[in-house]
Amino acid sequence: MNKKLEATARLLEVMDTLREQCPWDREQTFESLRKNTIEETFELTDAITDGDMEGIKEELGDVLLHVVFYSKMADEQGAFDYADVCNALCDKLIYRHPHVYGDVLADSSDEVKQNWEALKLRKKARKSGILGGVPRSLPAMVKAFRVSEKAASAGFDWEKAEDVWAKVKEEVAEVEAEMAASDKERMEGEIGDLFFALINACRLYGIDPENALERTNKKFIRRFNHVEFRVAEQGKMVSDTPLEELESYWQEAKSNA
């Protein structure tokens, strides 16, 4: 048995033992683990964003634990087991890679992606519609990206990437109109439309909106920390410092990075 198979067998054996002998592990259900699974996924995302390879290894282990845990509970119910999960995944991967396992040609990653989405649509659209495969509990920004991506794969898209900017400008004007009218509910709706248009722009220009926004978050935090540090040097608090002085420290931070 090779190293990878030995490690997998060991993990499954540990899971069996924990499920039998640990009170906490015995009590868990699909529902009780759900929120932990979401948390572990975001912790993995943080490690990837930070480029922390040791952290990525650890968080992948935590995510894998959940895969094994759910499989074990399903096995106890006679629904499926870990082998079924692995085999179903292999079947799916082979089906969706006809350029590797079949006679379909795909010379670029874009062509691979188009084939992947087309095969998913062929299998799922009859049951749940083109957008039915997008998980309901995805964060709104990720969901918007996937929804627009799936719609585009079915041909519902702008002819040229630059055409999206007319829609963005239209949504900005509608937001301004609702702000002038002070209608909060309609304002919220129009801001949502503006976000959606911008996310479409990201998709069309090959930008991940989540990564783009997180990059800005980090930049803002770094610059604000500088402002806070400079204010503290003067023995003051940010809330007690004139805006003009705060702006001067902000400009310092911008020039430093």
N, C-alpha and C positions, 0 to 999 in steps of 0.2 A: 504494500500500500504506500502511495507517495505521500509527501508532506501535507499537501492540501486535503487529501482524503482523510488522512489521520486527524488533522485539525477539525475537519467537519464532523467526523465520528465522535471525537472528544466533546465537541460543543453539544451535540445531540444527547450524548450520555449525561453531561452536566445538567442539561435542561430536564431530562427525565428525573434525575436525582432531586433537583430543586423542587420540581412539581410534586414530588412524593413527600419530601421531608421538610421543606421550608413553609411555615404557616402563611407568610405573606404571598409567596409564589402560588401556593395552593388556592388562595382566595381570589386570585385575579381572574377577570373575565375580559372578553373582547371590549366591552364598554369601559371597564375601569382602566384599561391600558391605552385607550385611544388618545387621551390628552397627553400622556407620557410620550407616545409615538410622535405626536406633533412637535413636542418640545425637543425630542432627540433629533428630529429632522432639522429644526432650526439651529441647534447646536452644531450639527454637521455643516450647515450652511455658513455659520460664523467661522468655523475653522477653515473652510475653503476660502472664504473671503480674506482671511488673515494670511493665507498661504502657509498655515501651520501643519506640516506633514505629520508630526507626531500627534497633534490634535485630530487631524483627519482620520488617522488610523484608529484612535480611541473611539471617536464618534461613529465611525463605520461599524465598529464592533457593537456599539450600543444599538444602532439601527438593526444590525443583523440579529442581535438578541431578540428584538421584537418580532422579526420574521419567524425565527425559530419558536418563540413563545406562542404566537398565534397559531402556527402549524401544530404545535403540541396540543393546544386546547381543542383545535378542530379534530385532531386524531382521536382524542378522548371522546368526542361526540360522534365519531364515525363518519365525519364529513369528508376530510382529506388529511393527508400528512405532508411532511416536508418534501418527500420524494415527489408527490403529486405537484407541489408548488414548483419545484425545479423543472420537472418534465413539461409542465404547462408553459413555463417561461421559455424553455428550449424550443418547444413547438411554435410558439409565437415568434421568436426571433428568426427561426428558419423560414417561416411563412412570410415574414416581413422583410427578408433579405433575399429576394429572388435573383438579385444580381450576383449573389455569392453561391446560393444553393440551387439556382435555376438558370434559365437562359435569358433573363432580362438584362439589358445593358444599362449601366449607370457609371459614368466616368467622373462625376463630381459629387460632392457632398449635397449640393442642392438637388440634384437628380435623385439621390438616395432618399432625401427627405420628402420629395414629392411622391416617390413611389410608396414610402412608408405611410404617408397620410392618405393616399388613394386606397391602399389596402385596408387601412383602418376604417375608412368611410364605407368601403364595399361590405365589410363585415358588420359594422355597427349602425350605419345610417338607417337600415330597414327597421331596426328595433327602437332606436332612440333619437333619430334625427342627426343631422350633421354636428350639432353642438352638444349632443347628449353625452358624449364621453368626457366633457369637462367637469371635473369634480366640483360639487356645489360648495364645499368648504374651503376651496382655495382662497388665499388672500386676494382681495379685489384686484390689485394691479396684475398679479400673475394670471388671474382668471380672464381679465380683459385682454391680455396679450394672447392667451390661448384661444379665446373666443374669436378674436379677429384673425388669428392665424388659420384656424379651421375654416372660417368663412372664406378667407382668401384662397385656401386650397380647393374650394369648390367653385372658384371663379368670381366670387363676390369681392372685388378689390378695385383700387384705382388702376388706370392703365399705366400711368407713370408715377414714380415715387413723389416727384415734386407736386403732383396734383393734390396731395394731402394738405398742403399748406393753405389752400383756399378754404378747406374745411376747418382748419385750426383757426384761421382769422374770422370765419363766420361764427364759430363758437365763442371766441373772445368777445365779439360784438354783442352776442346774446347774453353773456355773463354780465357785461357792463350795463346792458339795458335793464336786467333784473336787479342789479345792485342799485341802480338809480331809482327803481320802483320800490326798493326795500321789501320785496317779497321773498322771505327767507326760503320757503319751500321750493319755489320756482328757481331761486338762485342756486340752491343745492343741486337741483336737477341739471341746470346749465353748466355748473362747474364739473359735474360728473361727465357731461358730454364733452367738455373741453379736455378733461383727463383722458377720456377714451380716444379722442382725436390725436392727442399727443402720443399716446401709447401706440396707435397705428403708425404714426410718423416714425417712432423708434423701430417698429417692426420693418417698415419699408426701407429704412436706412441701415438695417443690421445692427441696431443698438438694443441691448437688453435694458429695459426701463428700470428694473429692480437694481441692477448694477449701477446704472447711471445715477439714480437717486441716492443709493448708499454711498457712492463716491462723494456726492454733494453733502450728505449728512456728515461724513468724516471730515470734510473740508471745513464745514461750518463749526463743528465741535472743536477742531484744532484752532481755528481763528478765535472763537469765543473764549477758549481757555487762555489764549494769549491776552485778550482784553481783560479777563478776570484777574490774571496774574499782574498785569500792569496797574490795574486799579488797586489791588492789594498792596502793591509796592508803595502807594501813596497813603496807605492806612485807611482806605475807604472801601465801601461796598458798591457793587455795580448799580444797585437801585438808587444810591445817593449821588451818583456821578452824572454831571450834565451830558446830554446826548452828543454835544460837539466833541467832548473829550473822549467819549466812548468811540466815536467815529474815527478819531485820530489814531487810537490804538488798533482799531479794526484795519485801517489802511496800513499800519505797521505790519500787522499779521499777513496781509495780502502781499506786501512787498517781500516778506521773508519766505513765502512759499508760492 
